[in-house]
Amino acid sequence: MRIRFIAPIVAAAYFAVPGLAQTPLTWEQVKARFETANPTLRAGQLTISESKASEITAYLKPNPSMTFSVDQFEPFSGNPYRPLGSLLPFVSFDYLHERQHKRELRLDSAQKGTAIAESQQLDLERTMLFTLRSAFVQTLQAKQLLVQAQANLDYFNKELGIFRSRFQSGDIARVDLDRMQLQRVQYESDYQNALVNARTAKITMRMMLNDQTPVDKFDVTGSFAFKEQVLPLEEFHTVALAARPDLKAAIQAIEKAQTDHKLAVANGSVDPTFGVDFARNPPVPLYMGLSVNIPLRIFDRNQGEKARTQIDISHAERQKEAAEAQVFSDVDSAYVTLVSAVNLLKPYQGEDGYLKTATRIRDTMSFSYLRGQAALVDYLDAQRDYRATEVAYLNLIAAYLTAAGQLNLAVGREMIQ
């Protein structure tokens, strides 16, 4: 009978062991999983494979054609025993010869199309990595806010315990204890909101990673801090011009347009068809003939395509100029946002910073109130100021990390970790 209870007990012990939770993922591990498992990125890679398959089609040679015919078949002739006596068989082969390197130009155009598809895939990955990075930062922020909310709630519960002891001993009035108990609602609300936000951020991360790990076992880890030193703006400009895949795709579009124009010019040239034929014409048992079929180019039927591809070149050049302007705009905007976040964070650091000051005020007002030297309103205000300062600092850290991700997005690669 006791054996029946072993399985439930073992299962409960198994799920109760904290060590069985998944090891928290670093940013590099999250990025590696994202690049291999995200369905959108994998679908984009198939687009590149499709473009490479079109290269095969572009370089195919024209197939030769064969014609076979027989003539003078006489089933109703005067000699019914020799209906094939006057038969004239005819076999011919012909092949279209493409001039002006048409096949090579088609292949070159298809290969440039593949290069553009690869750059566009990198650009898709760049933008999606920023979304992933933002979700990663939001998860770290939610975890920090949860820790801070839990610490504030624990601290306030400790203070509330002291207030209850003082009330029971008659040191404070009932109204002071009631106001403290009502104030606890805000701390409990902060904790519950932080708990929900942390789970929501993890759910978003799991979706982007296409991960089916339970939310309670999924976790990430990373540095939630900022660096005061920022590289000069010109260095970001230089790297962005070399690394942005959308700008590279715009440059490649110009090269493809130029190749397409050359192909349009080549397609305007005539292609001869060479043929050879074999036949029988009694009393000649077998003879052979050669032929060349050359279309007469009286009208240039490719004139419009030449003009269109020439316009495409100018269009691609304007697109490239627009992409360059967008690169500088993106970098400048992200850089200003990052510098602003750093400037806002600096006053929070150091012994005289906002964090230390808010902590000193809270502890001082708590000490003074417990000894009857401060009003309850001042004590509660100090508590609220401390909580607001902590939350503002964590939000600014998240804003800095998001701005850093925005700058990495604008540059085209990670320059700020």
C-alpha positions in Angstrom: 0.0 0.0 0.0 2.8 2.4 0.7 4.2 2.0 -2.8 1.3 3.9 -4.3 2.4 7.1 -2.5 6.0 7.0 -3.8 5.4 8.4 -7.3 3.5 11.5 -6.2 6.0 12.2 -3.5 9.0 11.9 -5.9 7.2 14.0 -8.5 6.5 16.7 -6.0 10.1 16.7 -4.9 11.3 16.9 -8.5 9.3 20.0 -9.3 10.2 21.6 -6.0 13.9 21.5 -6.6 15.0 25.1 -7.6 18.1 23.7 -9.4 15.9 22.1 -12.1 14.9 25.5 -13.5 16.6 26.5 -16.8 19.9 28.2 -16.4 19.4 32.0 -17.1 20.4 32.9 -20.7 22.9 35.6 -21.4 22.4 38.1 -24.3 24.8 36.1 -26.5 22.9 32.9 -25.9 19.6 34.6 -26.5 20.9 36.0 -29.8 22.3 32.7 -30.9 18.9 30.9 -30.2 17.1 33.7 -32.0 19.2 33.4 -35.1 18.6 29.7 -35.4 15.0 29.4 -34.2 13.0 32.5 -35.1 10.5 31.6 -37.8 10.6 35.0 -39.5 14.4 34.8 -39.9 14.2 31.2 -41.2 11.5 32.3 -43.7 13.8 35.1 -44.9 16.7 32.6 -45.4 14.4 30.6 -47.8 14.0 33.7 -49.9 17.8 33.7 -50.4 17.6 30.1 -51.4 14.9 30.9 -53.9 17.0 33.7 -55.4 20.0 31.3 -55.7 17.7 28.8 -57.5 16.8 31.6 -60.0 20.6 31.8 -60.9 20.4 28.3 -62.3 17.5 29.3 -64.5 19.2 32.5 -65.7 22.3 30.6 -66.9 20.5 27.9 -68.8 21.4 27.4 -72.5 18.7 27.2 -75.1 17.8 23.7 -76.1 18.4 22.6 -79.7 15.3 21.5 -81.6 14.8 18.6 -84.0 12.4 18.3 -86.9 11.5 15.0 -88.5 9.2 14.6 -91.5 8.5 12.1 -94.2 7.0 12.9 -97.6 5.6 11.1 -100.6 4.0 8.2 -98.7 1.9 6.3 -101.4 -0.5 3.8 -99.8 -2.8 4.1 -102.9 -0.3 4.0 -105.6 -0.3 1.5 -108.5 2.1 -0.7 -106.6 0.4 -1.5 -103.3 3.4 -3.7 -102.3 5.8 -0.8 -102.2 4.0 2.1 -100.4 7.3 3.4 -99.1 9.2 3.2 -102.4 9.0 7.0 -103.0 9.3 8.0 -99.4 11.4 11.1 -98.7 12.6 11.3 -95.0 13.8 14.6 -93.7 15.6 15.3 -90.4 16.9 18.7 -89.3 18.5 20.1 -86.2 18.8 23.8 -85.3 20.2 25.8 -82.4 19.8 29.4 -81.3 23.1 31.1 -80.7 22.8 34.0 -78.1 25.1 36.9 -78.8 26.4 39.8 -76.8 26.9 37.6 -73.6 23.2 37.4 -72.8 23.6 34.3 -70.6 26.4 35.8 -68.7 24.5 39.0 -68.1 21.4 37.1 -67.0 23.5 35.2 -64.5 25.2 38.4 -63.3 21.8 40.0 -62.8 20.5 37.0 -60.9 23.6 36.9 -58.7 23.3 40.6 -57.9 19.6 39.9 -57.0 20.8 37.2 -54.6 23.3 39.6 -53.0 20.5 42.2 -52.5 18.3 39.4 -50.9 21.2 38.6 -48.6 21.6 42.2 -47.6 17.9 42.6 -47.1 18.0 39.5 -44.9 20.7 41.1 -42.8 18.7 44.2 -42.5 15.7 42.2 -41.4 17.9 40.5 -38.8 19.2 43.9 -37.7 15.7 45.3 -37.0 14.5 42.2 -35.4 17.6 42.0 -33.1 16.7 45.5 -31.9 13.2 44.3 -31.0 14.8 41.3 -29.3 17.3 43.5 -27.5 14.4 45.8 -26.3 12.5 42.7 -25.0 15.7 41.5 -23.3 16.2 44.9 -21.6 12.5 45.0 -20.6 12.9 41.6 -19.0 16.0 42.8 -17.0 14.2 45.9 -16.0 11.1 44.0 -14.9 13.3 41.7 -12.8 15.1 44.7 -11.2 11.8 46.4 -10.5 10.5 43.2 -9.0 13.5 42.9 -6.7 13.1 46.6 -5.7 9.4 46.2 -5.1 10.0 43.2 -2.9 12.7 45.0 -0.9 10.4 48.0 -0.4 7.5 45.8 0.6 9.8 43.9 3.1 11.1 47.2 4.5 7.6 48.6 4.9 6.4 45.4 6.5 9.2 45.8 9.0 8.3 49.4 9.7 4.6 48.5 10.0 5.5 45.8 12.6 7.2 48.5 14.6 4.1 50.8 14.3 1.9 48.0 15.5 4.1 47.4 18.6 4.1 51.2 19.3 0.3 51.3 18.9 -0.1 48.4 21.3 2.1 50.1 23.8 0.2 53.4 23.4 3.0 55.4 21.8 1.0 56.3 18.6 -2.6 56.9 17.8 -4.8 54.5 16.0 -5.1 56.9 13.0 -1.3 56.8 12.5 -1.4 53.0 12.3 -4.3 53.1 9.9 -2.5 55.5 7.6 0.5 53.2 7.6 -1.6 50.2 6.8 -3.3 52.1 3.9 0.1 53.1 2.6 1.1 49.4 2.4 -1.5 49.0 -0.5 0.8 51.0 -2.8 3.8 48.8 -2.0 1.7 45.6 -2.5 0.4 47.0 -5.8 4.0 47.8 -7.0 5.0 44.3 -6.2 2.1 42.7 -8.1 2.6 44.9 -11.1 6.3 44.1 -11.2 5.5 40.4 -11.0 3.0 40.6 -13.9 5.5 42.7 -16.0 8.3 40.3 -15.4 6.2 37.3 -16.6 4.9 39.3 -19.6 8.4 40.3 -20.6 9.5 36.6 -20.4 6.5 35.5 -22.5 7.6 38.0 -25.2 11.1 36.7 -25.1 9.9 33.1 -25.4 7.8 34.0 -28.4 10.7 35.6 -30.3 12.9 32.6 -29.5 10.2 30.2 -30.5 10.8 28.6 -27.1 8.3 26.4 -25.3 10.0 26.4 -21.9 7.5 27.2 -19.1 7.6 30.8 -18.0 8.5 29.9 -14.5 11.6 28.1 -15.7 12.6 30.6 -18.4 15.0 33.4 -17.3 17.7 35.7 -18.7 20.6 37.4 -17.1 22.8 40.4 -18.0 24.3 43.6 -16.8 21.7 46.3 -15.9 24.0 49.3 -15.7 25.3 52.1 -17.9 28.7 53.4 -19.1 29.5 57.1 -18.8 32.0 57.1 -21.7 30.4 57.3 -25.2 32.4 57.2 -28.4 32.5 60.3 -30.7 29.6 60.7 -33.1 31.9 60.7 -36.2 33.1 57.2 -35.3 29.5 55.9 -35.3 29.0 57.6 -38.7 32.0 55.9 -40.2 31.0 52.4 -38.9 27.4 52.9 -40.0 28.3 53.8 -43.6 30.3 50.5 -43.8 28.0 48.2 -41.8 24.4 49.2 -42.6 22.9 46.4 -44.7 20.1 48.5 -46.1 22.6 51.0 -47.5 24.6 48.1 -48.9 21.5 46.8 -50.5 20.9 50.2 -52.1 24.4 50.2 -53.5 23.9 46.7 -54.8 20.6 47.8 -56.4 22.6 50.4 -58.5 24.9 47.7 -59.7 22.0 45.4 -60.6 20.3 48.2 -62.5 23.5 48.8 -64.5 23.7 45.1 -65.3 20.0 45.0 -66.3 20.6 47.9 -68.7 23.5 46.1 -70.3 21.2 43.0 -70.7 18.5 45.1 -72.3 21.0 46.4 -74.8 22.2 42.9 -75.5 18.7 41.6 -75.9 18.2 44.2 -78.6 20.8 42.4 -80.8 19.7 39.6 -83.2 20.5 36.0 -82.5 21.1 33.7 -85.4 19.8 30.2 -85.6 22.1 27.6 -87.1 20.6 24.4 -88.6 21.7 21.2 -90.3 19.4 18.8 -92.1 19.6 15.3 -93.6 17.3 13.9 -96.3 16.9 11.4 -99.0 16.0 12.2 -102.6 16.2 9.3 -105.0 18.4 8.6 -106.8 20.5 10.4 -104.1 20.4 8.1 -101.1 21.4 10.8 -98.5 22.3 14.4 -98.6 23.0 17.1 -96.0 22.2 20.8 -95.8 23.2 23.8 -93.7 21.1 26.9 -92.8 21.4 30.1 -90.9 18.3 32.0 -89.8 19.0 35.7 -89.1 16.1 37.9 -88.0 16.0 41.3 -89.8 16.2 44.1 -87.2 14.2 46.6 -89.1 12.4 47.7 -85.9 14.1 48.0 -82.5 11.5 46.2 -80.4 13.7 46.5 -77.2 13.9 50.3 -77.2 11.4 50.8 -74.4 13.3 48.3 -72.2 16.5 50.1 -72.7 14.9 53.4 -71.6 13.3 51.7 -68.6 16.5 50.2 -67.3 18.3 53.4 -67.8 15.7 55.2 -65.6 16.1 52.3 -63.1 19.7 53.3 -62.7 18.8 56.9 -61.8 16.1 55.6 -59.5 18.5 53.3 -57.7 21.0 56.2 -57.3 18.4 58.4 -55.7 17.4 55.5 -53.4 21.0 55.1 -52.3 21.2 58.9 -51.5 18.0 58.6 -49.5 19.4 55.6 -47.6 22.6 57.5 -46.8 20.6 60.4 -45.4 18.5 57.9 -43.4 21.7 56.4 -41.9 23.0 59.8 -40.7 19.6 60.7 -39.4 19.2 57.4 -37.5 22.7 57.6 -36.0 22.3 61.3 -34.9 18.9 60.7 -33.3 20.0 57.6 -31.4 23.3 59.2 -30.3 21.4 62.3 -28.9 19.0 60.0 -27.0 21.9 57.9 -25.6 23.8 61.0 -24.4 20.7 62.4 -22.9 20.1 59.2 -20.9 23.7 59.2 -19.7 23.4 62.9 -18.5 20.2 62.0 -16.7 21.8 59.0 -15.0 24.9 60.8 -13.7 23.3 62.7 -10.9 22.0 59.4 -9.4 25.6 58.1 -8.8 28.1 58.9 -6.0 27.7 59.7 -2.3 25.8 62.9 -3.1 23.7 61.3 -5.8 20.0 61.0 -5.8 20.0 57.4 -4.7 22.2 57.9 -1.6 20.3 61.1 -0.8 16.9 59.5 -1.0 18.1 56.6 1.2 19.5 59.0 3.8 16.3 61.0 3.9 14.2 57.9 4.3 16.4 56.5 7.1 16.6 59.9 8.9 12.9 60.5 8.8 12.2 57.0 10.0 14.6 57.5 12.9 13.1 60.9 13.7 9.5 59.8 13.6 10.1 56.8 15.8 11.5 59.2 18.4 8.7 61.7 18.0 10.8 64.4 16.3 9.0 64.3 12.9 5.5 64.3 11.6 3.9 61.3 10.1 3.3 63.2 6.8 7.0 63.9 6.5 7.8 60.3 7.2 5.4 59.0 4.5 6.6 61.6 2.0 10.2 60.4 2.6 9.0 56.8 1.9 7.3 57.9 -1.3 10.3 59.9 -2.5 12.6 57.0 -1.9 10.4 54.6 -3.9 9.9 57.1 -6.7 13.7 57.7 -6.9 14.5 54.0 -7.1 11.9 53.4 -9.8 13.0 56.5 -11.8 16.6 55.2 -11.6 15.7 51.8 -12.9 13.6 53.2 -15.6 16.4 55.5 -16.7 18.8 52.5 -16.8 16.3 50.7 -19.1 16.0 53.9 -21.2 19.8 54.0 -21.5 20.1 50.3 -22.6 17.2 50.8 -25.1 19.0 53.9 -26.5 22.2 51.8 -26.8 20.3 49.2 -28.7 18.8 51.9 -30.9 22.3 53.2 -31.6 23.5 49.7 -32.4 20.5 49.4 -34.8 21.4 52.7 -36.4 25.0 51.7 -36.8 24.3 48.2 -38.1 26.3 46.2 -35.6 26.8 46.1 -31.8 29.2 48.8 -30.7 27.7 49.2 -27.2 27.2 46.0 -25.3 
